[in-house]
Amino acid sequence: MNSTFAIKDQTVNELYEGLSTEAIDELKKHEKLVTAPKGSMLMEHGKSPENLVIVNSGSVDISVPAAETHVSLGSAGPGKVFGMRATVSGETPEINVTCLDECQITLIPKSEFMAVLQKYPNIYFSVARVLSADLKIADQLIRDCSRRPTVADRSKIARRV
């Protein structure tokens, strides 16, 4: 069930795509560029993030907790933004995001992001685009899971053989 979540233009992250130069410049004033080592957890299920996280290079694993382990939903690379829903709604993330290799990331403190959002309300269109892309990914994962045979189905098939 592992999927790769692709961003169509690797040179622009999914948040900045379509924003005005002024809005991008304002957001860039608050960016902090960081190198995250392999294995670093960028987002943790149930813990409110302090920053919006943008992957610039490298790849990350997206997983959800299940029993005493984590189930990988797939991976993402440059251009993917994490923490948007938690930033705008105050909800805690449902996922874990862990670096599969060394990643260059951009952090934007959520308080600074929200201040820029108030100054440039047109950013909400980009926020909606990011959240819509995340919803599309979640919908595809649900569809993929529903097509997989259940344990009961596999038992029936095994008995026939």
Phi and psi in radians as a Rosetta constraint file:
Dihedral C 1 N 2 CA 2 C 2 CIRCULARHARMONIC -1.071 0.35
Dihedral N 2 CA 2 C 2 N 3 CIRCULARHARMONIC 2.318 0.35
Dihedral C 2 N 3 CA 3 C 3 CIRCULARHARMONIC -2.176 0.35
Dihedral N 3 CA 3 C 3 N 4 CIRCULARHARMONIC 2.781 0.35
Dihedral C 3 N 4 CA 4 C 4 CIRCULARHARMONIC -1.969 0.35
Dihedral N 4 CA 4 C 4 N 5 CIRCULARHARMONIC 2.218 0.35
Dihedral C 4 N 5 CA 5 C 5 CIRCULARHARMONIC -1.670 0.35
Dihedral N 5 CA 5 C 5 N 6 CIRCULARHARMONIC 1.941 0.35
Dihedral C 5 N 6 CA 6 C 6 CIRCULARHARMONIC -1.740 0.35
Dihedral N 6 CA 6 C 6 N 7 CIRCULARHARMONIC 2.558 0.35
Dihedral C 6 N 7 CA 7 C 7 CIRCULARHARMONIC -1.837 0.35
Dihedral N 7 CA 7 C 7 N 8 CIRCULARHARMONIC 2.311 0.35
Dihedral C 7 N 8 CA 8 C 8 CIRCULARHARMONIC -1.143 0.35
Dihedral N 8 CA 8 C 8 N 9 CIRCULARHARMONIC -0.642 0.35
Dihedral C 8 N 9 CA 9 C 9 CIRCULARHARMONIC -2.030 0.35
Dihedral N 9 CA 9 C 9 N 10 CIRCULARHARMONIC 1.847 0.35
Dihedral C 9 N 10 CA 10 C 10 CIRCULARHARMONIC -1.187 0.35
Dihedral N 10 CA 10 C 10 N 11 CIRCULARHARMONIC -0.243 0.35
Dihedral C 10 N 11 CA 11 C 11 CIRCULARHARMONIC -1.484 0.35
Dihedral N 11 CA 11 C 11 N 12 CIRCULARHARMONIC -0.271 0.35
Dihedral C 11 N 12 CA 12 C 12 CIRCULARHARMONIC -2.201 0.35
Dihedral N 12 CA 12 C 12 N 13 CIRCULARHARMONIC 2.361 0.35
Dihedral C 12 N 13 CA 13 C 13 CIRCULARHARMONIC -1.346 0.35
Dihedral N 13 CA 13 C 13 N 14 CIRCULARHARMONIC 2.819 0.35
Dihedral C 13 N 14 CA 14 C 14 CIRCULARHARMONIC -1.164 0.35
Dihedral N 14 CA 14 C 14 N 15 CIRCULARHARMONIC -0.356 0.35
Dihedral C 14 N 15 CA 15 C 15 CIRCULARHARMONIC -1.364 0.35
Dihedral N 15 CA 15 C 15 N 16 CIRCULARHARMONIC -0.791 0.35
Dihedral C 15 N 16 CA 16 C 16 CIRCULARHARMONIC -1.333 0.35
Dihedral N 16 CA 16 C 16 N 17 CIRCULARHARMONIC -0.338 0.35
Dihedral C 16 N 17 CA 17 C 17 CIRCULARHARMONIC -1.035 0.35
Dihedral N 17 CA 17 C 17 N 18 CIRCULARHARMONIC 2.088 0.35
Dihedral C 17 N 18 CA 18 C 18 CIRCULARHARMONIC 1.550 0.35
Dihedral N 18 CA 18 C 18 N 19 CIRCULARHARMONIC -0.054 0.35
Dihedral C 18 N 19 CA 19 C 19 CIRCULARHARMONIC -1.404 0.35
Dihedral N 19 CA 19 C 19 N 20 CIRCULARHARMONIC 2.728 0.35
Dihedral C 19 N 20 CA 20 C 20 CIRCULARHARMONIC -1.203 0.35
Dihedral N 20 CA 20 C 20 N 21 CIRCULARHARMONIC 2.720 0.35
Dihedral C 20 N 21 CA 21 C 21 CIRCULARHARMONIC -1.014 0.35
Dihedral N 21 CA 21 C 21 N 22 CIRCULARHARMONIC -0.676 0.35
Dihedral C 21 N 22 CA 22 C 22 CIRCULARHARMONIC -1.110 0.35
Dihedral N 22 CA 22 C 22 N 23 CIRCULARHARMONIC -0.768 0.35
Dihedral C 22 N 23 CA 23 C 23 CIRCULARHARMONIC -1.145 0.35
Dihedral N 23 CA 23 C 23 N 24 CIRCULARHARMONIC -0.742 0.35
Dihedral C 23 N 24 CA 24 C 24 CIRCULARHARMONIC -1.090 0.35
Dihedral N 24 CA 24 C 24 N 25 CIRCULARHARMONIC -0.796 0.35
Dihedral C 24 N 25 CA 25 C 25 CIRCULARHARMONIC -1.042 0.35
Dihedral N 25 CA 25 C 25 N 26 CIRCULARHARMONIC -0.695 0.35
Dihedral C 25 N 26 CA 26 C 26 CIRCULARHARMONIC -1.154 0.35
Dihedral N 26 CA 26 C 26 N 27 CIRCULARHARMONIC -0.742 0.35
Dihedral C 26 N 27 CA 27 C 27 CIRCULARHARMONIC -1.137 0.35
Dihedral N 27 CA 27 C 27 N 28 CIRCULARHARMONIC -0.702 0.35
Dihedral C 27 N 28 CA 28 C 28 CIRCULARHARMONIC -1.077 0.35
Dihedral N 28 CA 28 C 28 N 29 CIRCULARHARMONIC -0.463 0.35
Dihedral C 28 N 29 CA 29 C 29 CIRCULARHARMONIC -1.087 0.35
Dihedral N 29 CA 29 C 29 N 30 CIRCULARHARMONIC -0.417 0.35
Dihedral C 29 N 30 CA 30 C 30 CIRCULARHARMONIC -1.858 0.35
Dihedral N 30 CA 30 C 30 N 31 CIRCULARHARMONIC -0.011 0.35
Dihedral C 30 N 31 CA 31 C 31 CIRCULARHARMONIC -1.236 0.35
Dihedral N 31 CA 31 C 31 N 32 CIRCULARHARMONIC 2.514 0.35
Dihedral C 31 N 32 CA 32 C 32 CIRCULARHARMONIC -2.210 0.35
Dihedral N 32 CA 32 C 32 N 33 CIRCULARHARMONIC 2.054 0.35
Dihedral C 32 N 33 CA 33 C 33 CIRCULARHARMONIC -1.517 0.35
Dihedral N 33 CA 33 C 33 N 34 CIRCULARHARMONIC 2.309 0.35
Dihedral C 33 N 34 CA 34 C 34 CIRCULARHARMONIC -2.393 0.35
Dihedral N 34 CA 34 C 34 N 35 CIRCULARHARMONIC 2.546 0.35
Dihedral C 34 N 35 CA 35 C 35 CIRCULARHARMONIC -1.747 0.35
Dihedral N 35 CA 35 C 35 N 36 CIRCULARHARMONIC 2.127 0.35
Dihedral C 35 N 36 CA 36 C 36 CIRCULARHARMONIC -1.866 0.35
Dihedral N 36 CA 36 C 36 N 37 CIRCULARHARMONIC 2.121 0.35
Dihedral C 36 N 37 CA 37 C 37 CIRCULARHARMONIC -1.161 0.35
Dihedral N 37 CA 37 C 37 N 38 CIRCULARHARMONIC 2.778 0.35
Dihedral C 37 N 38 CA 38 C 38 CIRCULARHARMONIC -0.909 0.35
Dihedral N 38 CA 38 C 38 N 39 CIRCULARHARMONIC 2.373 0.35
Dihedral C 38 N 39 CA 39 C 39 CIRCULARHARMONIC 1.589 0.35
Dihedral N 39 CA 39 C 39 N 40 CIRCULARHARMONIC -0.158 0.35
Dihedral C 39 N 40 CA 40 C 40 CIRCULARHARMONIC -1.166 0.35
Dihedral N 40 CA 40 C 40 N 41 CIRCULARHARMONIC 2.386 0.35
Dihedral C 40 N 41 CA 41 C 41 CIRCULARHARMONIC -1.615 0.35
Dihedral N 41 CA 41 C 41 N 42 CIRCULARHARMONIC 2.050 0.35
Dihedral C 41 N 42 CA 42 C 42 CIRCULARHARMONIC -1.562 0.35
Dihedral N 42 CA 42 C 42 N 43 CIRCULARHARMONIC -0.469 0.35
Dihedral C 42 N 43 CA 43 C 43 CIRCULARHARMONIC -2.555 0.35
Dihedral N 43 CA 43 C 43 N 44 CIRCULARHARMONIC 2.392 0.35
Dihedral C 43 N 44 CA 44 C 44 CIRCULARHARMONIC -2.209 0.35
Dihedral N 44 CA 44 C 44 N 45 CIRCULARHARMONIC 2.302 0.35
Dihedral C 44 N 45 CA 45 C 45 CIRCULARHARMONIC -0.891 0.35
Dihedral N 45 CA 45 C 45 N 46 CIRCULARHARMONIC 2.269 0.35
Dihedral C 45 N 46 CA 46 C 46 CIRCULARHARMONIC 1.398 0.35
Dihedral N 46 CA 46 C 46 N 47 CIRCULARHARMONIC -0.034 0.35
Dihedral C 46 N 47 CA 47 C 47 CIRCULARHARMONIC -2.004 0.35
Dihedral N 47 CA 47 C 47 N 48 CIRCULARHARMONIC 2.148 0.35
Dihedral C 47 N 48 CA 48 C 48 CIRCULARHARMONIC -1.133 0.35
Dihedral N 48 CA 48 C 48 N 49 CIRCULARHARMONIC 2.126 0.35
Dihedral C 48 N 49 CA 49 C 49 CIRCULARHARMONIC -1.300 0.35
Dihedral N 49 CA 49 C 49 N 50 CIRCULARHARMONIC 2.583 0.35
Dihedral C 49 N 50 CA 50 C 50 CIRCULARHARMONIC -1.529 0.35
Dihedral N 50 CA 50 C 50 N 51 CIRCULARHARMONIC -0.314 0.35
Dihedral C 50 N 51 CA 51 C 51 CIRCULARHARMONIC -2.355 0.35
Dihedral N 51 CA 51 C 51 N 52 CIRCULARHARMONIC 2.689 0.35
Dihedral C 51 N 52 CA 52 C 52 CIRCULARHARMONIC -1.384 0.35
Dihedral N 52 CA 52 C 52 N 53 CIRCULARHARMONIC 2.411 0.35
Dihedral C 52 N 53 CA 53 C 53 CIRCULARHARMONIC -2.045 0.35
Dihedral N 53 CA 53 C 53 N 54 CIRCULARHARMONIC 2.224 0.35
Dihedral C 53 N 54 CA 54 C 54 CIRCULARHARMONIC -2.081 0.35
Dihedral N 54 CA 54 C 54 N 55 CIRCULARHARMONIC 2.176 0.35
Dihedral C 54 N 55 CA 55 C 55 CIRCULARHARMONIC -1.450 0.35
Dihedral N 55 CA 55 C 55 N 56 CIRCULARHARMONIC 2.119 0.35
Dihedral C 55 N 56 CA 56 C 56 CIRCULARHARMONIC -1.692 0.35
Dihedral N 56 CA 56 C 56 N 57 CIRCULARHARMONIC -0.672 0.35
Dihedral C 56 N 57 CA 57 C 57 CIRCULARHARMONIC -2.650 0.35
Dihedral N 57 CA 57 C 57 N 58 CIRCULARHARMONIC 2.766 0.35
Dihedral C 57 N 58 CA 58 C 58 CIRCULARHARMONIC 1.595 0.35
Dihedral N 58 CA 58 C 58 N 59 CIRCULARHARMONIC -3.045 0.35
Dihedral C 58 N 59 CA 59 C 59 CIRCULARHARMONIC -2.400 0.35
Dihedral N 59 CA 59 C 59 N 60 CIRCULARHARMONIC 2.678 0.35
Dihedral C 59 N 60 CA 60 C 60 CIRCULARHARMONIC -2.214 0.35
Dihedral N 60 CA 60 C 60 N 61 CIRCULARHARMONIC 2.647 0.35
Dihedral C 60 N 61 CA 61 C 61 CIRCULARHARMONIC -1.703 0.35
Dihedral N 61 CA 61 C 61 N 62 CIRCULARHARMONIC 2.392 0.35
Dihedral C 61 N 62 CA 62 C 62 CIRCULARHARMONIC -1.921 0.35
Dihedral N 62 CA 62 C 62 N 63 CIRCULARHARMONIC 2.135 0.35
Dihedral C 62 N 63 CA 63 C 63 CIRCULARHARMONIC -2.423 0.35
Dihedral N 63 CA 63 C 63 N 64 CIRCULARHARMONIC 2.885 0.35
Dihedral C 63 N 64 CA 64 C 64 CIRCULARHARMONIC -2.202 0.35
Dihedral N 64 CA 64 C 64 N 65 CIRCULARHARMONIC 2.561 0.35
Dihedral C 64 N 65 CA 65 C 65 CIRCULARHARMONIC -1.220 0.35
Dihedral N 65 CA 65 C 65 N 66 CIRCULARHARMONIC 2.471 0.35
Dihedral C 65 N 66 CA 66 C 66 CIRCULARHARMONIC -2.588 0.35
Dihedral N 66 CA 66 C 66 N 67 CIRCULARHARMONIC 2.038 0.35
Dihedral C 66 N 67 CA 67 C 67 CIRCULARHARMONIC 0.956 0.35
Dihedral N 67 CA 67 C 67 N 68 CIRCULARHARMONIC -2.090 0.35
Dihedral C 67 N 68 CA 68 C 68 CIRCULARHARMONIC -1.886 0.35
Dihedral N 68 CA 68 C 68 N 69 CIRCULARHARMONIC 0.416 0.35
Dihedral C 68 N 69 CA 69 C 69 CIRCULARHARMONIC -2.450 0.35
Dihedral N 69 CA 69 C 69 N 70 CIRCULARHARMONIC -2.951 0.35
Dihedral C 69 N 70 CA 70 C 70 CIRCULARHARMONIC -2.229 0.35
Dihedral N 70 CA 70 C 70 N 71 CIRCULARHARMONIC 2.434 0.35
Dihedral C 70 N 71 CA 71 C 71 CIRCULARHARMONIC -1.834 0.35
Dihedral N 71 CA 71 C 71 N 72 CIRCULARHARMONIC 2.129 0.35
Dihedral C 71 N 72 CA 72 C 72 CIRCULARHARMONIC -1.289 0.35
Dihedral N 72 CA 72 C 72 N 73 CIRCULARHARMONIC 2.289 0.35
Dihedral C 72 N 73 CA 73 C 73 CIRCULARHARMONIC -1.668 0.35
Dihedral N 73 CA 73 C 73 N 74 CIRCULARHARMONIC -0.332 0.35
Dihedral C 73 N 74 CA 74 C 74 CIRCULARHARMONIC 2.630 0.35
Dihedral N 74 CA 74 C 74 N 75 CIRCULARHARMONIC -2.912 0.35
Dihedral C 74 N 75 CA 75 C 75 CIRCULARHARMONIC -2.299 0.35
Dihedral N 75 CA 75 C 75 N 76 CIRCULARHARMONIC 2.843 0.35
Dihedral C 75 N 76 CA 76 C 76 CIRCULARHARMONIC -2.486 0.35
Dihedral N 76 CA 76 C 76 N 77 CIRCULARHARMONIC 2.772 0.35
Dihedral C 76 N 77 CA 77 C 77 CIRCULARHARMONIC -2.303 0.35
Dihedral N 77 CA 77 C 77 N 78 CIRCULARHARMONIC -2.644 0.35
Dihedral C 77 N 78 CA 78 C 78 CIRCULARHARMONIC -0.943 0.35
Dihedral N 78 CA 78 C 78 N 79 CIRCULARHARMONIC 2.360 0.35
Dihedral C 78 N 79 CA 79 C 79 CIRCULARHARMONIC 1.779 0.35
Dihedral N 79 CA 79 C 79 N 80 CIRCULARHARMONIC -0.334 0.35
Dihedral C 79 N 80 CA 80 C 80 CIRCULARHARMONIC -1.342 0.35
Dihedral N 80 CA 80 C 80 N 81 CIRCULARHARMONIC 2.419 0.35
Dihedral C 80 N 81 CA 81 C 81 CIRCULARHARMONIC -1.945 0.35
Dihedral N 81 CA 81 C 81 N 82 CIRCULARHARMONIC 2.335 0.35
Dihedral C 81 N 82 CA 82 C 82 CIRCULARHARMONIC -2.132 0.35
Dihedral N 82 CA 82 C 82 N 83 CIRCULARHARMONIC 2.563 0.35
Dihedral C 82 N 83 CA 83 C 83 CIRCULARHARMONIC 1.640 0.35
Dihedral N 83 CA 83 C 83 N 84 CIRCULARHARMONIC 0.128 0.35
Dihedral C 83 N 84 CA 84 C 84 CIRCULARHARMONIC -1.122 0.35
Dihedral N 84 CA 84 C 84 N 85 CIRCULARHARMONIC -0.884 0.35
Dihedral C 84 N 85 CA 85 C 85 CIRCULARHARMONIC -1.067 0.35
Dihedral N 85 CA 85 C 85 N 86 CIRCULARHARMONIC -0.765 0.35
Dihedral C 85 N 86 CA 86 C 86 CIRCULARHARMONIC -1.105 0.35
Dihedral N 86 CA 86 C 86 N 87 CIRCULARHARMONIC -0.634 0.35
Dihedral C 86 N 87 CA 87 C 87 CIRCULARHARMONIC -1.209 0.35
Dihedral N 87 CA 87 C 87 N 88 CIRCULARHARMONIC -0.826 0.35
Dihedral C 87 N 88 CA 88 C 88 CIRCULARHARMONIC -1.475 0.35
Dihedral N 88 CA 88 C 88 N 89 CIRCULARHARMONIC -0.420 0.35
Dihedral C 88 N 89 CA 89 C 89 CIRCULARHARMONIC -1.881 0.35
Dihedral N 89 CA 89 C 89 N 90 CIRCULARHARMONIC -0.320 0.35
Dihedral C 89 N 90 CA 90 C 90 CIRCULARHARMONIC 1.458 0.35
Dihedral N 90 CA 90 C 90 N 91 CIRCULARHARMONIC -0.021 0.35
Dihedral C 90 N 91 CA 91 C 91 CIRCULARHARMONIC -1.294 0.35
Dihedral N 91 CA 91 C 91 N 92 CIRCULARHARMONIC 2.695 0.35
Dihedral C 91 N 92 CA 92 C 92 CIRCULARHARMONIC -1.470 0.35
Dihedral N 92 CA 92 C 92 N 93 CIRCULARHARMONIC 2.644 0.35
Dihedral C 92 N 93 CA 93 C 93 CIRCULARHARMONIC -1.141 0.35
Dihedral N 93 CA 93 C 93 N 94 CIRCULARHARMONIC 2.598 0.35
Dihedral C 93 N 94 CA 94 C 94 CIRCULARHARMONIC -1.665 0.35
Dihedral N 94 CA 94 C 94 N 95 CIRCULARHARMONIC -0.072 0.35
Dihedral C 94 N 95 CA 95 C 95 CIRCULARHARMONIC -2.139 0.35
Dihedral N 95 CA 95 C 95 N 96 CIRCULARHARMONIC 2.861 0.35
Dihedral C 95 N 96 CA 96 C 96 CIRCULARHARMONIC -1.909 0.35
Dihedral N 96 CA 96 C 96 N 97 CIRCULARHARMONIC 2.490 0.35
Dihedral C 96 N 97 CA 97 C 97 CIRCULARHARMONIC -2.213 0.35
Dihedral N 97 CA 97 C 97 N 98 CIRCULARHARMONIC 2.049 0.35
Dihedral C 97 N 98 CA 98 C 98 CIRCULARHARMONIC -2.202 0.35
Dihedral N 98 CA 98 C 98 N 99 CIRCULARHARMONIC 2.385 0.35
Dihedral C 98 N 99 CA 99 C 99 CIRCULARHARMONIC -1.182 0.35
Dihedral N 99 CA 99 C 99 N 100 CIRCULARHARMONIC 2.179 0.35
Dihedral C 99 N 100 CA 100 C 100 CIRCULARHARMONIC -1.414 0.35
Dihedral N 100 CA 100 C 100 N 101 CIRCULARHARMONIC -0.421 0.35
Dihedral C 100 N 101 CA 101 C 101 CIRCULARHARMONIC -2.615 0.35
Dihedral N 101 CA 101 C 101 N 102 CIRCULARHARMONIC -3.103 0.35
Dihedral C 101 N 102 CA 102 C 102 CIRCULARHARMONIC -1.082 0.35
Dihedral N 102 CA 102 C 102 N 103 CIRCULARHARMONIC 2.294 0.35
Dihedral C 102 N 103 CA 103 C 103 CIRCULARHARMONIC -2.146 0.35
Dihedral N 103 CA 103 C 103 N 104 CIRCULARHARMONIC 2.472 0.35
Dihedral C 103 N 104 CA 104 C 104 CIRCULARHARMONIC -1.669 0.35
Dihedral N 104 CA 104 C 104 N 105 CIRCULARHARMONIC 2.167 0.35
Dihedral C 104 N 105 CA 105 C 105 CIRCULARHARMONIC -2.261 0.35
Dihedral N 105 CA 105 C 105 N 106 CIRCULARHARMONIC 2.772 0.35
Dihedral C 105 N 106 CA 106 C 106 CIRCULARHARMONIC -1.969 0.35
Dihedral N 106 CA 106 C 106 N 107 CIRCULARHARMONIC 2.314 0.35
Dihedral C 106 N 107 CA 107 C 107 CIRCULARHARMONIC -1.951 0.35
Dihedral N 107 CA 107 C 107 N 108 CIRCULARHARMONIC 2.346 0.35
Dihedral C 107 N 108 CA 108 C 108 CIRCULARHARMONIC -2.189 0.35
Dihedral N 108 CA 108 C 108 N 109 CIRCULARHARMONIC 2.016 0.35
Dihedral C 108 N 109 CA 109 C 109 CIRCULARHARMONIC -0.966 0.35
Dihedral N 109 CA 109 C 109 N 110 CIRCULARHARMONIC 2.372 0.35
Dihedral C 109 N 110 CA 110 C 110 CIRCULARHARMONIC -1.074 0.35
Dihedral N 110 CA 110 C 110 N 111 CIRCULARHARMONIC -0.598 0.35
Dihedral C 110 N 111 CA 111 C 111 CIRCULARHARMONIC -1.124 0.35
Dihedral N 111 CA 111 C 111 N 112 CIRCULARHARMONIC -0.674 0.35
Dihedral C 111 N 112 CA 112 C 112 CIRCULARHARMONIC -1.224 0.35
Dihedral N 112 CA 112 C 112 N 113 CIRCULARHARMONIC -0.704 0.35
Dihedral C 112 N 113 CA 113 C 113 CIRCULARHARMONIC -1.067 0.35
Dihedral N 113 CA 113 C 113 N 114 CIRCULARHARMONIC -0.775 0.35
Dihedral C 113 N 114 CA 114 C 114 CIRCULARHARMONIC -1.128 0.35
Dihedral N 114 CA 114 C 114 N 115 CIRCULARHARMONIC -0.618 0.35
Dihedral C 114 N 115 CA 115 C 115 CIRCULARHARMONIC -1.145 0.35
Dihedral N 115 CA 115 C 115 N 116 CIRCULARHARMONIC -0.729 0.35
Dihedral C 115 N 116 CA 116 C 116 CIRCULARHARMONIC -1.173 0.35
Dihedral N 116 CA 116 C 116 N 117 CIRCULARHARMONIC -0.651 0.35
Dihedral C 116 N 117 CA 117 C 117 CIRCULARHARMONIC -1.052 0.35
Dihedral N 117 CA 117 C 117 N 118 CIRCULARHARMONIC -0.700 0.35
Dihedral C 117 N 118 CA 118 C 118 CIRCULARHARMONIC -1.171 0.35
Dihedral N 118 CA 118 C 118 N 119 CIRCULARHARMONIC -0.635 0.35
Dihedral C 118 N 119 CA 119 C 119 CIRCULARHARMONIC -1.288 0.35
Dihedral N 119 CA 119 C 119 N 120 CIRCULARHARMONIC -0.608 0.35
Dihedral C 119 N 120 CA 120 C 120 CIRCULARHARMONIC -2.177 0.35
Dihedral N 120 CA 120 C 120 N 121 CIRCULARHARMONIC 1.360 0.35
Dihedral C 120 N 121 CA 121 C 121 CIRCULARHARMONIC -1.062 0.35
Dihedral N 121 CA 121 C 121 N 122 CIRCULARHARMONIC -0.310 0.35
Dihedral C 121 N 122 CA 122 C 122 CIRCULARHARMONIC -1.132 0.35
Dihedral N 122 CA 122 C 122 N 123 CIRCULARHARMONIC -0.282 0.35
Dihedral C 122 N 123 CA 123 C 123 CIRCULARHARMONIC -1.083 0.35
Dihedral N 123 CA 123 C 123 N 124 CIRCULARHARMONIC -0.426 0.35
Dihedral C 123 N 124 CA 124 C 124 CIRCULARHARMONIC -0.987 0.35
Dihedral N 124 CA 124 C 124 N 125 CIRCULARHARMONIC -0.524 0.35
Dihedral C 124 N 125 CA 125 C 125 CIRCULARHARMONIC -1.140 0.35
Dihedral N 125 CA 125 C 125 N 126 CIRCULARHARMONIC -0.685 0.35
Dihedral C 125 N 126 CA 126 C 126 CIRCULARHARMONIC -1.212 0.35
Dihedral N 126 CA 126 C 126 N 127 CIRCULARHARMONIC -0.682 0.35
Dihedral C 126 N 127 CA 127 C 127 CIRCULARHARMONIC -1.018 0.35
Dihedral N 127 CA 127 C 127 N 128 CIRCULARHARMONIC -0.810 0.35
Dihedral C 127 N 128 CA 128 C 128 CIRCULARHARMONIC -1.074 0.35
Dihedral N 128 CA 128 C 128 N 129 CIRCULARHARMONIC -0.669 0.35
Dihedral C 128 N 129 CA 129 C 129 CIRCULARHARMONIC -1.129 0.35
Dihedral N 129 CA 129 C 129 N 130 CIRCULARHARMONIC -0.756 0.35
Dihedral C 129 N 130 CA 130 C 130 CIRCULARHARMONIC -1.108 0.35
Dihedral N 130 CA 130 C 130 N 131 CIRCULARHARMONIC -0.829 0.35
Dihedral C 130 N 131 CA 131 C 131 CIRCULARHARMONIC -1.138 0.35
Dihedral N 131 CA 131 C 131 N 132 CIRCULARHARMONIC -0.636 0.35
Dihedral C 131 N 132 CA 132 C 132 CIRCULARHARMONIC -1.145 0.35
Dihedral N 132 CA 132 C 132 N 133 CIRCULARHARMONIC -0.717 0.35
Dihedral C 132 N 133 CA 133 C 133 CIRCULARHARMONIC -1.100 0.35
Dihedral N 133 CA 133 C 133 N 134 CIRCULARHARMONIC -0.712 0.35
Dihedral C 133 N 134 CA 134 C 134 CIRCULARHARMONIC -1.118 0.35
Dihedral N 134 CA 134 C 134 N 135 CIRCULARHARMONIC -0.696 0.35
Dihedral C 134 N 135 CA 135 C 135 CIRCULARHARMONIC -1.141 0.35
Dihedral N 135 CA 135 C 135 N 136 CIRCULARHARMONIC -0.681 0.35
Dihedral C 135 N 136 CA 136 C 136 CIRCULARHARMONIC -1.099 0.35
Dihedral N 136 CA 136 C 136 N 137 CIRCULARHARMONIC -0.720 0.35
Dihedral C 136 N 137 CA 137 C 137 CIRCULARHARMONIC -1.101 0.35
Dihedral N 137 CA 137 C 137 N 138 CIRCULARHARMONIC -0.802 0.35
Dihedral C 137 N 138 CA 138 C 138 CIRCULARHARMONIC -1.075 0.35
Dihedral N 138 CA 138 C 138 N 139 CIRCULARHARMONIC -0.734 0.35
Dihedral C 138 N 139 CA 139 C 139 CIRCULARHARMONIC -1.070 0.35
Dihedral N 139 CA 139 C 139 N 140 CIRCULARHARMONIC -0.746 0.35
Dihedral C 139 N 140 CA 140 C 140 CIRCULARHARMONIC -1.140 0.35
Dihedral N 140 CA 140 C 140 N 141 CIRCULARHARMONIC -0.689 0.35
Dihedral C 140 N 141 CA 141 C 141 CIRCULARHARMONIC -1.091 0.35
Dihedral N 141 CA 141 C 141 N 142 CIRCULARHARMONIC -0.725 0.35
Dihedral C 141 N 142 CA 142 C 142 CIRCULARHARMONIC -1.100 0.35
Dihedral N 142 CA 142 C 142 N 143 CIRCULARHARMONIC -0.766 0.35
Dihedral C 142 N 143 CA 143 C 143 CIRCULARHARMONIC -1.079 0.35
Dihedral N 143 CA 143 C 143 N 144 CIRCULARHARMONIC -0.751 0.35
Dihedral C 143 N 144 CA 144 C 144 CIRCULARHARMONIC -1.087 0.35
Dihedral N 144 CA 144 C 144 N 145 CIRCULARHARMONIC -0.732 0.35
Dihedral C 144 N 145 CA 145 C 145 CIRCULARHARMONIC -1.150 0.35
Dihedral N 145 CA 145 C 145 N 146 CIRCULARHARMONIC -0.668 0.35
Dihedral C 145 N 146 CA 146 C 146 CIRCULARHARMONIC -1.227 0.35
Dihedral N 146 CA 146 C 146 N 147 CIRCULARHARMONIC -0.343 0.35
Dihedral C 146 N 147 CA 147 C 147 CIRCULARHARMONIC -1.520 0.35
Dihedral N 147 CA 147 C 147 N 148 CIRCULARHARMONIC -0.254 0.35
Dihedral C 147 N 148 CA 148 C 148 CIRCULARHARMONIC -1.354 0.35
Dihedral N 148 CA 148 C 148 N 149 CIRCULARHARMONIC 2.436 0.35
Dihedral C 148 N 149 CA 149 C 149 CIRCULARHARMONIC -1.144 0.35
Dihedral N 149 CA 149 C 149 N 150 CIRCULARHARMONIC 2.467 0.35
Dihedral C 149 N 150 CA 150 C 150 CIRCULARHARMONIC -1.368 0.35
Dihedral N 150 CA 150 C 150 N 151 CIRCULARHARMONIC 2.988 0.35
Dihedral C 150 N 151 CA 151 C 151 CIRCULARHARMONIC -1.042 0.35
Dihedral N 151 CA 151 C 151 N 152 CIRCULARHARMONIC -0.716 0.35
Dihedral C 151 N 152 CA 152 C 152 CIRCULARHARMONIC -1.106 0.35
Dihedral N 152 CA 152 C 152 N 153 CIRCULARHARMONIC -0.734 0.35
Dihedral C 152 N 153 CA 153 C 153 CIRCULARHARMONIC -1.075 0.35
Dihedral N 153 CA 153 C 153 N 154 CIRCULARHARMONIC -0.763 0.35
Dihedral C 153 N 154 CA 154 C 154 CIRCULARHARMONIC -1.122 0.35
Dihedral N 154 CA 154 C 154 N 155 CIRCULARHARMONIC -0.614 0.35
Dihedral C 154 N 155 CA 155 C 155 CIRCULARHARMONIC -1.133 0.35
Dihedral N 155 CA 155 C 155 N 156 CIRCULARHARMONIC -0.738 0.35
Dihedral C 155 N 156 CA 156 C 156 CIRCULARHARMONIC -1.104 0.35
Dihedral N 156 CA 156 C 156 N 157 CIRCULARHARMONIC -0.741 0.35
Dihedral C 156 N 157 CA 157 C 157 CIRCULARHARMONIC -1.142 0.35
Dihedral N 157 CA 157 C 157 N 158 CIRCULARHARMONIC -0.733 0.35
Dihedral C 157 N 158 CA 158 C 158 CIRCULARHARMONIC -1.119 0.35
Dihedral N 158 CA 158 C 158 N 159 CIRCULARHARMONIC -0.641 0.35
Dihedral C 158 N 159 CA 159 C 159 CIRCULARHARMONIC -1.204 0.35
Dihedral N 159 CA 159 C 159 N 160 CIRCULARHARMONIC -0.547 0.35
Dihedral C 159 N 160 CA 160 C 160 CIRCULARHARMONIC -1.256 0.35
Dihedral N 160 CA 160 C 160 N 161 CIRCULARHARMONIC -0.460 0.35
